[in-house]
Amino acid sequence: MEELKQQLKEIIVRDLKLQDVKPADINDDAPLFEEGMGLDSLDAVEMVVLIQKHFGVQIEDMDEGKEAFRSINALAQFIMQRRAGK
């Protein structure tokens, strides 16, 4: 799980081109959007594509996305559950 969380942080920083942010700066429980990292709706669309590309996991709708993108911990848990077929 720790390796997956690290990988997610690296993908977010690199692929969303977050300047002045290092993967180590991202708290596992911090919100990814709004008051947390400050990502916006365009970032959310891009993240859906990145999750599909890197992990083969589909985020079906906005409600599922809101839950999955709550934090790095939530996203890692979502990916693990989807990979396990739940």
N, C-alpha and C positions, 0 to 999 in steps of 0.2 A: 504494500500500500504506500509506503514512504517513497519508493522508487516511482510509482505512478504519480504521486503528488508533485515530486520534483520535475518529472517530465512535463506535467501540465503547466507548471510555473514557467519552465523554459519555453514551451510552445507559446504561451500567452505573451511573454515579454518579446520574444523574437518575431513571431508572426503578426502580432498586433503593433509591432514597432513602437513599443513603449519606451520613450526616452527617459533617461535618469531613473529607471527602475531595474533592479536586479532580481532574479528569481528568489534570492534569499530575503529580499525585502517584503515578499508577499506572505502574509500571515495565513495559515491554513484555515482559520475560522473567519477571517475578515470577508465582508460582503464584496463581491466582485464589481457590483454596479452601484451607482449613486454614491452614497456617503462612504463606501469602502474605497475601492480602487478608482472609482469614477468612470468606469466603462459606460458606453452608451449603447443605443439600439443598433447602430451600425456595427459596433464591436460584437454584439450578441449574434447578429446574422453571420458574421465572419467566424465566430466561435463555433456555431452549429456546423459550419462547413469543415472547420479544423478538427472537430471531434469525430466527424464522419471519416475524414481523410486519414487521420492518425490512428484511430481506434476501431473503426468500422461500426460505430454505434450511432444510431439515428435518434435525433431528438424530434419527436412527432409533432408537438404543438407548443404554444406559448406557455401553457400551464406546466408542462413537463420541463420546458426550458427554465422557467422561473425557479422551479424546485432544484434542478440540476446546477444552475449557475449561482446558487445562494453563496457558495464559498468553494474553495479548493477541496475541502473535505467532502462537501456534498457532491461535487463533480466527480471526484475519485470514486465515491460510493456508488453513484449512478452508473459510471462506466463498468465497475466491477459487477454490479447486479445485472446489467445488460449482457455482459460477456458470459455470465453464468446462466443466462437464459431466463432470468426472473422478470 
